[in-house]
């Protein structure tokens, strides 16, 4: 019996030793294992907050293309050479274009600390600017920072988030196959007399013409108290084939800054989410002329949206 117990005790001891050795294999051997080198988040897409409907632009189909190596550029920059091609840059400062035919490709625009109201990229005083496969998000969010102030500019496959407005559009602005979402709301904005920010995905201004929004996702449904996905007082606006959501009304077309009729408005073939505060897909002011409003449907059912609301 004593011999049997001695075998049992030995077996238990051997088992304990084996467990200890096995556990020890997982321990560091006196020298700490180095952590992986950190990856800069500025070259990566932010995780989308909401799933974008299939077939519409999202974080995977917009912004800097995978495998692109970015060169960091620090400080504010002005591009004044006609025809310049700027590729693979990460701008840690505000950027302005004053030349004709400048192209930005695979760039990230982060801005800096705002000392006044300004955009991450300003093309208002340029012509024929092209922006492709780029990303706009504020490194230092502020009620004074927008994504792009654009005129005579074409924007393709680009992503906007974290600014007050995505795009402020002047004459000749095209935004196509792009993704505007999750803008930054602030309770106090000096441009709103100290009231909250009026976030718009795209805002097209009075006395401007020829703004086109084609096949984009403009989703402000997760932004705090947004004004509109599309806010416009520009003549000859075209909003075609987009997925649109969020705002008091999703699309707000307003003649009142002009004091005259607003002409040539076309809102066609769009799909609307149901995230507007007033269950209002389209609002037309009383002197805004809608040339075409066909093919607009609720995304979840495919049923036609209601007729636009009409008031100032």
DRENGU-560932 format. One record per residue (C-alpha): residue number from 0; residue in three letters; x negated, y, z. Coordinates in Angstrom, 3 decimals, always signed. Layout:
# DRENGU-560932
<rec i="NUM" aa="ALA" u="X" v="Y" w="Z"/>
...
This chain:
# DRENGU-560932
<rec i="0" aa="UNK" u="+0.000" v="+0.000" w="+0.000"/>
<rec i="1" aa="UNK" u="-2.830" v="+2.373" w="+0.894"/>
<rec i="2" aa="UNK" u="-4.450" v="+1.567" w="-2.448"/>
<rec i="3" aa="UNK" u="-1.185" v="+2.345" w="-4.283"/>
<rec i="4" aa="UNK" u="-0.892" v="+5.724" w="-2.570"/>
<rec i="5" aa="UNK" u="-4.500" v="+6.489" w="-3.441"/>
<rec i="6" aa="UNK" u="-3.652" v="+5.861" w="-7.127"/>
<rec i="7" aa="UNK" u="-0.637" v="+8.173" w="-6.870"/>
<rec i="8" aa="UNK" u="-2.664" v="+10.917" w="-5.203"/>
<rec i="9" aa="UNK" u="-5.366" v="+10.623" w="-7.840"/>
<rec i="10" aa="UNK" u="-2.837" v="+10.773" w="-10.634"/>
<rec i="11" aa="UNK" u="-1.203" v="+13.885" w="-9.176"/>
<rec i="12" aa="UNK" u="-4.598" v="+15.529" w="-8.780"/>
<rec i="13" aa="UNK" u="-5.514" v="+14.700" w="-12.377"/>
<rec i="14" aa="UNK" u="-2.232" v="+16.115" w="-13.620"/>
<rec i="15" aa="UNK" u="-2.749" v="+19.336" w="-11.675"/>
<rec i="16" aa="UNK" u="-6.248" v="+19.654" w="-13.089"/>
<rec i="17" aa="UNK" u="-4.934" v="+19.158" w="-16.646"/>
<rec i="18" aa="UNK" u="-2.293" v="+21.851" w="-16.163"/>
<rec i="19" aa="UNK" u="-4.910" v="+24.250" w="-14.799"/>
<rec i="20" aa="UNK" u="-7.196" v="+23.619" w="-17.751"/>
<rec i="21" aa="UNK" u="-4.341" v="+24.063" w="-20.234"/>
<rec i="22" aa="UNK" u="-3.360" v="+27.349" w="-18.611"/>
<rec i="23" aa="UNK" u="-6.935" v="+28.475" w="-18.645"/>
<rec i="24" aa="UNK" u="-7.153" v="+28.022" w="-22.380"/>
<rec i="25" aa="UNK" u="-4.718" v="+30.912" w="-22.762"/>
<rec i="26" aa="UNK" u="-6.672" v="+33.300" w="-20.511"/>
<rec i="27" aa="UNK" u="-9.219" v="+35.794" w="-21.806"/>
<rec i="28" aa="UNK" u="-12.785" v="+34.633" w="-21.325"/>
<rec i="29" aa="UNK" u="-14.089" v="+37.446" w="-19.151"/>
<rec i="30" aa="UNK" u="-13.979" v="+39.980" w="-22.022"/>
<rec i="31" aa="UNK" u="-10.738" v="+41.787" w="-22.890"/>
<rec i="32" aa="UNK" u="-9.310" v="+41.040" w="-26.324"/>
<rec i="33" aa="UNK" u="-9.282" v="+44.284" w="-28.307"/>
<rec i="34" aa="UNK" u="-5.841" v="+45.669" w="-29.214"/>
<rec i="35" aa="UNK" u="-5.027" v="+46.071" w="-32.894"/>
<rec i="36" aa="UNK" u="-5.949" v="+49.456" w="-34.307"/>
<rec i="37" aa="UNK" u="-2.927" v="+51.788" w="-34.153"/>
<rec i="38" aa="UNK" u="-1.112" v="+52.433" w="-37.414"/>
<rec i="39" aa="UNK" u="-0.265" v="+56.058" w="-38.094"/>
<rec i="40" aa="UNK" u="+3.535" v="+56.371" w="-38.164"/>
<rec i="41" aa="UNK" u="+3.306" v="+59.305" w="-40.564"/>
<rec i="42" aa="UNK" u="+2.649" v="+56.998" w="-43.493"/>
<rec i="43" aa="UNK" u="+5.562" v="+54.697" w="-42.719"/>
<rec i="44" aa="UNK" u="+9.301" v="+55.082" w="-43.156"/>
<rec i="45" aa="UNK" u="+11.301" v="+55.672" w="-39.987"/>
<rec i="46" aa="UNK" u="+13.652" v="+52.790" w="-39.268"/>
<rec i="47" aa="UNK" u="+17.079" v="+53.582" w="-40.706"/>
<rec i="48" aa="UNK" u="+19.682" v="+54.198" w="-38.028"/>
<rec i="49" aa="UNK" u="+22.585" v="+52.869" w="-40.094"/>
<rec i="50" aa="UNK" u="+22.744" v="+50.340" w="-42.902"/>
<rec i="51" aa="UNK" u="+23.130" v="+52.053" w="-46.255"/>
<rec i="52" aa="UNK" u="+25.728" v="+50.515" w="-48.601"/>
<rec i="53" aa="UNK" u="+24.237" v="+48.146" w="-51.143"/>
<rec i="54" aa="UNK" u="+23.192" v="+49.762" w="-54.379"/>
<rec i="55" aa="UNK" u="+22.516" v="+53.206" w="-52.914"/>
<rec i="56" aa="UNK" u="+19.140" v="+54.722" w="-52.022"/>
<rec i="57" aa="UNK" u="+17.739" v="+53.857" w="-48.589"/>
<rec i="58" aa="UNK" u="+14.412" v="+53.881" w="-46.758"/>
<rec i="59" aa="UNK" u="+13.157" v="+50.905" w="-48.755"/>
<rec i="60" aa="UNK" u="+13.832" v="+52.444" w="-52.173"/>
<rec i="61" aa="UNK" u="+12.716" v="+56.022" w="-51.460"/>
<rec i="62" aa="UNK" u="+9.614" v="+57.728" w="-50.145"/>
<rec i="63" aa="UNK" u="+5.949" v="+56.833" w="-50.496"/>
<rec i="64" aa="UNK" u="+5.466" v="+53.596" w="-52.410"/>
<rec i="65" aa="UNK" u="+3.935" v="+50.629" w="-50.544"/>
<rec i="66" aa="UNK" u="+0.170" v="+50.377" w="-50.810"/>
<rec i="67" aa="UNK" u="-0.373" v="+54.097" w="-51.315"/>
<rec i="68" aa="UNK" u="-3.429" v="+55.431" w="-49.504"/>
<rec i="69" aa="UNK" u="-2.759" v="+58.856" w="-48.018"/>
<rec i="70" aa="UNK" u="-5.311" v="+61.622" w="-47.546"/>
<rec i="71" aa="UNK" u="-4.527" v="+63.916" w="-44.605"/>
<rec i="72" aa="UNK" u="-4.482" v="+67.636" w="-45.413"/>
<rec i="73" aa="UNK" u="-4.424" v="+69.899" w="-42.351"/>
<rec i="74" aa="UNK" u="-3.139" v="+73.473" w="-42.319"/>
<rec i="75" aa="UNK" u="-0.784" v="+75.455" w="-44.555"/>
<rec i="76" aa="UNK" u="-1.323" v="+75.072" w="-48.315"/>
<rec i="77" aa="UNK" u="-0.444" v="+77.129" w="-51.414"/>
<rec i="78" aa="UNK" u="-0.494" v="+75.534" w="-54.878"/>
<rec i="79" aa="UNK" u="-0.982" v="+78.219" w="-57.538"/>
<rec i="80" aa="UNK" u="-2.439" v="+76.284" w="-60.491"/>
<rec i="81" aa="UNK" u="-0.094" v="+75.465" w="-63.377"/>
<rec i="82" aa="UNK" u="+0.286" v="+71.778" w="-64.171"/>
<rec i="83" aa="UNK" u="-1.476" v="+70.462" w="-61.070"/>
<rec i="84" aa="UNK" u="-0.682" v="+66.880" w="-60.010"/>
<rec i="85" aa="UNK" u="-0.866" v="+66.269" w="-56.263"/>
<rec i="86" aa="UNK" u="-0.801" v="+62.620" w="-55.263"/>
<rec i="87" aa="UNK" u="-1.182" v="+60.611" w="-52.059"/>
<rec i="88" aa="UNK" u="-1.386" v="+63.479" w="-49.574"/>
<rec i="89" aa="UNK" u="-0.096" v="+63.766" w="-46.038"/>
<rec i="90" aa="UNK" u="+0.463" v="+67.461" w="-45.373"/>
<rec i="91" aa="UNK" u="+0.148" v="+68.461" w="-41.726"/>
<rec i="92" aa="UNK" u="+1.102" v="+72.046" w="-42.389"/>
<rec i="93" aa="UNK" u="+3.632" v="+73.976" w="-44.478"/>
<rec i="94" aa="UNK" u="+3.338" v="+73.866" w="-48.279"/>
<rec i="95" aa="UNK" u="+4.267" v="+76.510" w="-50.863"/>
<rec i="96" aa="UNK" u="+4.193" v="+76.367" w="-54.664"/>
<rec i="97" aa="UNK" u="+3.853" v="+79.511" w="-56.799"/>
<rec i="98" aa="UNK" u="+2.777" v="+77.934" w="-60.121"/>
<rec i="99" aa="UNK" u="+4.592" v="+76.267" w="-63.007"/>
<rec i="100" aa="UNK" u="+4.742" v="+72.523" w="-63.553"/>
<rec i="101" aa="UNK" u="+3.249" v="+71.282" w="-60.275"/>
<rec i="102" aa="UNK" u="+3.999" v="+67.617" w="-59.510"/>
<rec i="103" aa="UNK" u="+3.928" v="+65.989" w="-56.067"/>
<rec i="104" aa="UNK" u="+3.835" v="+62.192" w="-56.100"/>
<rec i="105" aa="UNK" u="+3.664" v="+59.819" w="-53.101"/>
<rec i="106" aa="UNK" u="+3.258" v="+62.630" w="-50.581"/>
<rec i="107" aa="UNK" u="+4.362" v="+63.079" w="-46.967"/>
<rec i="108" aa="UNK" u="+5.388" v="+66.546" w="-45.764"/>
<rec i="109" aa="UNK" u="+5.261" v="+66.991" w="-41.979"/>
<rec i="110" aa="UNK" u="+4.850" v="+70.747" w="-41.541"/>
<rec i="111" aa="UNK" u="+3.502" v="+72.374" w="-38.413"/>
<rec i="112" aa="UNK" u="+4.776" v="+74.502" w="-35.540"/>
<rec i="113" aa="UNK" u="+7.208" v="+77.033" w="-37.027"/>
<rec i="114" aa="UNK" u="+6.651" v="+80.712" w="-36.282"/>
<rec i="115" aa="UNK" u="+9.661" v="+81.670" w="-38.443"/>
<rec i="116" aa="UNK" u="+12.402" v="+79.967" w="-40.456"/>
<rec i="117" aa="UNK" u="+10.723" v="+77.972" w="-43.203"/>
<rec i="118" aa="UNK" u="+10.752" v="+74.631" w="-45.044"/>
<rec i="119" aa="UNK" u="+8.203" v="+71.859" w="-45.123"/>
<rec i="120" aa="UNK" u="+7.910" v="+72.590" w="-48.882"/>
<rec i="121" aa="UNK" u="+8.887" v="+75.852" w="-50.610"/>
<rec i="122" aa="UNK" u="+9.269" v="+75.905" w="-54.416"/>
<rec i="123" aa="UNK" u="+11.570" v="+78.953" w="-54.651"/>
<rec i="124" aa="UNK" u="+8.896" v="+81.098" w="-56.338"/>
<rec i="125" aa="UNK" u="+7.706" v="+78.405" w="-58.733"/>
<rec i="126" aa="UNK" u="+9.097" v="+76.771" w="-61.870"/>
<rec i="127" aa="UNK" u="+9.387" v="+73.211" w="-63.151"/>
<rec i="128" aa="UNK" u="+8.235" v="+71.606" w="-59.909"/>
<rec i="129" aa="UNK" u="+8.626" v="+67.816" w="-59.753"/>
<rec i="130" aa="UNK" u="+8.704" v="+65.773" w="-56.532"/>
<rec i="131" aa="UNK" u="+8.571" v="+61.983" w="-56.763"/>
<rec i="132" aa="UNK" u="+8.531" v="+59.185" w="-54.171"/>
<rec i="133" aa="UNK" u="+7.841" v="+61.493" w="-51.243"/>
<rec i="134" aa="UNK" u="+8.905" v="+61.889" w="-47.604"/>
<rec i="135" aa="UNK" u="+9.988" v="+64.949" w="-45.638"/>
<rec i="136" aa="UNK" u="+10.251" v="+64.934" w="-41.851"/>
<rec i="137" aa="UNK" u="+9.188" v="+67.516" w="-39.294"/>
<rec i="138" aa="UNK" u="+6.288" v="+66.584" w="-37.032"/>
<rec i="139" aa="UNK" u="+7.433" v="+69.434" w="-34.747"/>
<rec i="140" aa="UNK" u="+11.252" v="+69.540" w="-35.063"/>
<rec i="141" aa="UNK" u="+12.708" v="+73.022" w="-34.657"/>
<rec i="142" aa="UNK" u="+15.927" v="+74.885" w="-35.510"/>
<rec i="143" aa="UNK" u="+13.718" v="+76.883" w="-37.909"/>
<rec i="144" aa="UNK" u="+12.525" v="+73.996" w="-40.123"/>
<rec i="145" aa="UNK" u="+14.243" v="+72.670" w="-43.266"/>
<rec i="146" aa="UNK" u="+13.060" v="+69.996" w="-45.684"/>
<rec i="147" aa="UNK" u="+12.746" v="+71.775" w="-49.057"/>
<rec i="148" aa="UNK" u="+13.722" v="+75.217" w="-50.317"/>
<rec i="149" aa="UNK" u="+13.999" v="+74.429" w="-54.016"/>
<rec i="150" aa="UNK" u="+14.494" v="+76.308" w="-57.278"/>
<rec i="151" aa="UNK" u="+13.899" v="+74.972" w="-60.796"/>
<rec i="152" aa="UNK" u="+12.827" v="+71.755" w="-59.082"/>
<rec i="153" aa="UNK" u="+13.498" v="+68.068" w="-59.753"/>
<rec i="154" aa="UNK" u="+13.408" v="+65.669" w="-56.802"/>
<rec i="155" aa="UNK" u="+13.384" v="+61.905" w="-57.352"/>
<rec i="156" aa="UNK" u="+13.391" v="+58.922" w="-54.953"/>
<rec i="157" aa="UNK" u="+12.509" v="+60.967" w="-51.897"/>
<rec i="158" aa="UNK" u="+13.546" v="+60.677" w="-48.250"/>
<rec i="159" aa="UNK" u="+14.564" v="+63.516" w="-45.919"/>
<rec i="160" aa="UNK" u="+15.129" v="+63.283" w="-42.161"/>
<rec i="161" aa="UNK" u="+14.491" v="+65.187" w="-38.950"/>
<rec i="162" aa="UNK" u="+14.926" v="+68.731" w="-40.310"/>
<rec i="163" aa="UNK" u="+17.918" v="+71.088" w="-39.954"/>
<rec i="164" aa="UNK" u="+18.892" v="+71.003" w="-43.652"/>
<rec i="165" aa="UNK" u="+17.558" v="+68.440" w="-46.083"/>
<rec i="166" aa="UNK" u="+17.495" v="+70.586" w="-49.231"/>
<rec i="167" aa="UNK" u="+18.385" v="+74.247" w="-49.684"/>
<rec i="168" aa="UNK" u="+19.112" v="+74.346" w="-53.415"/>
<rec i="169" aa="UNK" u="+18.821" v="+77.314" w="-55.747"/>
<rec i="170" aa="UNK" u="+19.247" v="+77.505" w="-59.527"/>
<rec i="171" aa="UNK" u="+18.092" v="+74.490" w="-61.496"/>
<rec i="172" aa="UNK" u="+17.682" v="+72.043" w="-58.611"/>
<rec i="173" aa="UNK" u="+18.158" v="+68.321" w="-59.247"/>
<rec i="174" aa="UNK" u="+18.192" v="+65.778" w="-56.403"/>
<rec i="175" aa="UNK" u="+18.403" v="+62.218" w="-57.722"/>
<rec i="176" aa="UNK" u="+18.109" v="+58.705" w="-56.261"/>
<rec i="177" aa="UNK" u="+17.121" v="+60.150" w="-52.876"/>
<rec i="178" aa="UNK" u="+18.054" v="+59.537" w="-49.231"/>
<rec i="179" aa="UNK" u="+19.034" v="+62.322" w="-46.811"/>
<rec i="180" aa="UNK" u="+19.943" v="+61.265" w="-43.278"/>
<rec i="181" aa="UNK" u="+19.525" v="+61.771" w="-39.511"/>
<rec i="182" aa="UNK" u="+18.949" v="+65.520" w="-39.519"/>
<rec i="183" aa="UNK" u="+17.943" v="+67.348" w="-36.316"/>
<rec i="184" aa="UNK" u="+20.639" v="+69.252" w="-34.422"/>
<rec i="185" aa="UNK" u="+19.873" v="+72.031" w="-31.931"/>
<rec i="186" aa="UNK" u="+22.279" v="+73.742" w="-29.548"/>
<rec i="187" aa="UNK" u="+20.717" v="+77.170" w="-30.103"/>
<rec i="188" aa="UNK" u="+19.643" v="+78.472" w="-33.498"/>
<rec i="189" aa="UNK" u="+18.437" v="+82.071" w="-34.025"/>
<rec i="190" aa="UNK" u="+19.782" v="+81.941" w="-37.593"/>
<rec i="191" aa="UNK" u="+23.252" v="+81.233" w="-36.175"/>
<rec i="192" aa="UNK" u="+23.189" v="+84.079" w="-33.610"/>
<rec i="193" aa="UNK" u="+22.154" v="+81.651" w="-30.920"/>
<rec i="194" aa="UNK" u="+24.887" v="+79.144" w="-31.719"/>
<rec i="195" aa="UNK" u="+24.219" v="+75.530" w="-32.740"/>
<rec i="196" aa="UNK" u="+22.590" v="+74.594" w="-36.029"/>
<rec i="197" aa="UNK" u="+24.805" v="+74.071" w="-39.094"/>
<rec i="198" aa="UNK" u="+23.221" v="+70.961" w="-40.550"/>
<rec i="199" aa="UNK" u="+23.764" v="+70.286" w="-44.256"/>
<rec i="200" aa="UNK" u="+22.335" v="+67.463" w="-46.325"/>
<rec i="201" aa="UNK" u="+22.197" v="+69.808" w="-49.318"/>
<rec i="202" aa="UNK" u="+23.186" v="+73.472" w="-49.256"/>
<rec i="203" aa="UNK" u="+23.565" v="+75.251" w="-52.605"/>
<rec i="204" aa="UNK" u="+23.628" v="+79.039" w="-52.399"/>
<rec i="205" aa="UNK" u="+25.845" v="+81.782" w="-53.813"/>
<rec i="206" aa="UNK" u="+24.780" v="+83.399" w="-57.098"/>
<rec i="207" aa="UNK" u="+22.928" v="+80.201" w="-58.030"/>
<rec i="208" aa="UNK" u="+23.837" v="+77.794" w="-60.801"/>
<rec i="209" aa="UNK" u="+23.141" v="+74.332" w="-62.157"/>
<rec i="210" aa="UNK" u="+22.594" v="+72.332" w="-58.960"/>
<rec i="211" aa="UNK" u="+22.911" v="+68.578" w="-59.606"/>
<rec i="212" aa="UNK" u="+23.138" v="+65.773" w="-57.049"/>
<rec i="213" aa="UNK" u="+23.022" v="+62.365" w="-58.742"/>
<rec i="214" aa="UNK" u="+23.068" v="+58.839" w="-57.215"/>
<rec i="215" aa="UNK" u="+21.870" v="+59.841" w="-53.761"/>
<rec i="216" aa="UNK" u="+22.708" v="+58.688" w="-50.265"/>
<rec i="217" aa="UNK" u="+23.556" v="+61.764" w="-48.202"/>
<rec i="218" aa="UNK" u="+24.702" v="+60.402" w="-44.848"/>
<rec i="219" aa="UNK" u="+25.059" v="+62.771" w="-41.914"/>
<rec i="220" aa="UNK" u="+27.424" v="+60.500" w="-39.996"/>
<rec i="221" aa="UNK" u="+24.794" v="+59.870" w="-37.292"/>
<rec i="222" aa="UNK" u="+23.729" v="+63.541" w="-37.034"/>
<rec i="223" aa="UNK" u="+25.179" v="+65.482" w="-34.114"/>
<rec i="224" aa="UNK" u="+28.053" v="+67.769" w="-35.184"/>
<rec i="225" aa="UNK" u="+26.920" v="+68.330" w="-38.810"/>
<rec i="226" aa="UNK" u="+28.470" v="+70.946" w="-41.065"/>
<rec i="227" aa="UNK" u="+28.617" v="+69.010" w="-44.367"/>
<rec i="228" aa="UNK" u="+26.792" v="+66.439" w="-46.437"/>
<rec i="229" aa="UNK" u="+27.112" v="+68.923" w="-49.322"/>
<rec i="230" aa="UNK" u="+27.797" v="+72.641" w="-48.760"/>
<rec i="231" aa="UNK" u="+27.959" v="+74.771" w="-51.904"/>
<rec i="232" aa="UNK" u="+28.716" v="+78.260" w="-53.140"/>
<rec i="233" aa="UNK" u="+26.844" v="+77.761" w="-56.448"/>
<rec i="234" aa="UNK" u="+28.446" v="+77.830" w="-59.884"/>
<rec i="235" aa="UNK" u="+28.299" v="+74.718" w="-62.073"/>
<rec i="236" aa="UNK" u="+27.681" v="+72.272" w="-59.243"/>
<rec i="237" aa="UNK" u="+27.632" v="+68.564" w="-60.183"/>
<rec i="238" aa="UNK" u="+27.960" v="+65.898" w="-57.490"/>
<rec i="239" aa="UNK" u="+27.936" v="+62.581" w="-59.331"/>
<rec i="240" aa="UNK" u="+27.729" v="+58.938" w="-58.258"/>
<rec i="241" aa="UNK" u="+26.551" v="+59.483" w="-54.675"/>
<rec i="242" aa="UNK" u="+27.324" v="+57.842" w="-51.344"/>
<rec i="243" aa="UNK" u="+28.410" v="+60.704" w="-49.059"/>
<rec i="244" aa="UNK" u="+29.382" v="+60.800" w="-45.394"/>
<rec i="245" aa="UNK" u="+29.446" v="+63.070" w="-42.345"/>
<rec i="246" aa="UNK" u="+30.297" v="+66.686" w="-41.589"/>
<rec i="247" aa="UNK" u="+33.465" v="+68.561" w="-40.678"/>
<rec i="248" aa="UNK" u="+34.368" v="+67.872" w="-44.319"/>
<rec i="249" aa="UNK" u="+31.938" v="+65.763" w="-46.323"/>
<rec i="250" aa="UNK" u="+31.824" v="+68.118" w="-49.330"/>
<rec i="251" aa="UNK" u="+32.604" v="+71.803" w="-48.683"/>
<rec i="252" aa="UNK" u="+32.849" v="+74.080" w="-51.736"/>
<rec i="253" aa="UNK" u="+33.281" v="+77.712" w="-50.719"/>
<rec i="254" aa="UNK" u="+33.672" v="+80.818" w="-52.884"/>
<rec i="255" aa="UNK" u="+33.846" v="+83.290" w="-49.994"/>
<rec i="256" aa="UNK" u="+30.163" v="+84.373" w="-49.974"/>
<rec i="257" aa="UNK" u="+30.706" v="+85.496" w="-53.600"/>
<rec i="258" aa="UNK" u="+33.948" v="+87.404" w="-53.298"/>
<rec i="259" aa="UNK" u="+34.939" v="+86.040" w="-56.720"/>
<rec i="260" aa="UNK" u="+36.085" v="+82.701" w="-58.137"/>
<rec i="261" aa="UNK" u="+33.576" v="+79.846" w="-57.982"/>
<rec i="262" aa="UNK" u="+33.395" v="+78.150" w="-61.370"/>
<rec i="263" aa="UNK" u="+32.472" v="+74.818" w="-62.883"/>
<rec i="264" aa="UNK" u="+32.593" v="+72.485" w="-59.893"/>
<rec i="265" aa="UNK" u="+32.379" v="+68.754" w="-60.684"/>
<rec i="266" aa="UNK" u="+32.633" v="+66.086" w="-57.976"/>
<rec i="267" aa="UNK" u="+32.951" v="+62.728" w="-59.733"/>
<rec i="268" aa="UNK" u="+32.370" v="+59.021" w="-59.189"/>
<rec i="269" aa="UNK" u="+31.291" v="+59.284" w="-55.568"/>
<rec i="270" aa="UNK" u="+31.916" v="+56.888" w="-52.700"/>
<rec i="271" aa="UNK" u="+32.831" v="+58.401" w="-49.347"/>
<rec i="272" aa="UNK" u="+32.314" v="+57.128" w="-45.821"/>
<rec i="273" aa="UNK" u="+34.787" v="+57.907" w="-43.071"/>
<rec i="274" aa="UNK" u="+32.475" v="+59.768" w="-40.705"/>
<rec i="275" aa="UNK" u="+33.802" v="+63.301" w="-41.225"/>
<rec i="276" aa="UNK" u="+35.154" v="+65.045" w="-38.141"/>
<rec i="277" aa="UNK" u="+38.463" v="+65.996" w="-39.801"/>
<rec i="278" aa="UNK" u="+38.955" v="+62.924" w="-42.010"/>
<rec i="279" aa="UNK" u="+38.268" v="+65.276" w="-44.910"/>
<rec i="280" aa="UNK" u="+36.291" v="+64.076" w="-47.936"/>
<rec i="281" aa="UNK" u="+36.457" v="+67.322" w="-49.965"/>
<rec i="282" aa="UNK" u="+37.356" v="+70.894" w="-48.983"/>
<rec i="283" aa="UNK" u="+37.863" v="+73.561" w="-51.664"/>
<rec i="284" aa="UNK" u="+38.270" v="+77.207" w="-50.831"/>
<rec i="285" aa="UNK" u="+41.226" v="+78.951" w="-52.440"/>
<rec i="286" aa="UNK" u="+39.220" v="+80.403" w="-55.354"/>
<rec i="287" aa="UNK" u="+36.936" v="+77.455" w="-56.048"/>
<rec i="288" aa="UNK" u="+37.606" v="+75.869" w="-59.442"/>
<rec i="289" aa="UNK" u="+37.292" v="+72.068" w="-59.554"/>
<rec i="290" aa="UNK" u="+36.785" v="+71.195" w="-63.239"/>
<rec i="291" aa="UNK" u="+36.644" v="+67.458" w="-62.529"/>
<rec i="292" aa="UNK" u="+37.333" v="+65.399" w="-59.412"/>
<rec i="293" aa="UNK" u="+37.807" v="+61.931" w="-60.887"/>
<rec i="294" aa="UNK" u="+36.562" v="+58.564" w="-59.670"/>
<rec i="295" aa="UNK" u="+35.992" v="+59.452" w="-56.016"/>
<rec i="296" aa="UNK" u="+36.907" v="+56.606" w="-53.655"/>
<rec i="297" aa="UNK" u="+36.626" v="+55.480" w="-50.046"/>
<rec i="298" aa="UNK" u="+33.654" v="+53.168" w="-49.852"/>
<rec i="299" aa="UNK" u="+35.252" v="+50.650" w="-47.502"/>
<rec i="300" aa="UNK" u="+38.402" v="+50.052" w="-49.554"/>
<rec i="301" aa="UNK" u="+37.679" v="+51.350" w="-53.049"/>
<rec i="302" aa="UNK" u="+40.930" v="+53.338" w="-52.843"/>
<rec i="303" aa="UNK" u="+41.000" v="+56.897" w="-54.205"/>
<rec i="304" aa="UNK" u="+40.293" v="+59.627" w="-51.673"/>
<rec i="305" aa="UNK" u="+43.075" v="+62.161" w="-51.018"/>
<rec i="306" aa="UNK" u="+43.380" v="+65.373" w="-52.970"/>
<rec i="307" aa="UNK" u="+40.959" v="+68.053" w="-51.728"/>
<rec i="308" aa="UNK" u="+42.082" v="+70.219" w="-48.860"/>
<rec i="309" aa="UNK" u="+42.583" v="+73.861" w="-49.874"/>
<rec i="310" aa="UNK" u="+41.818" v="+76.726" w="-47.528"/>
<rec i="311" aa="UNK" u="+39.178" v="+79.354" w="-46.762"/>
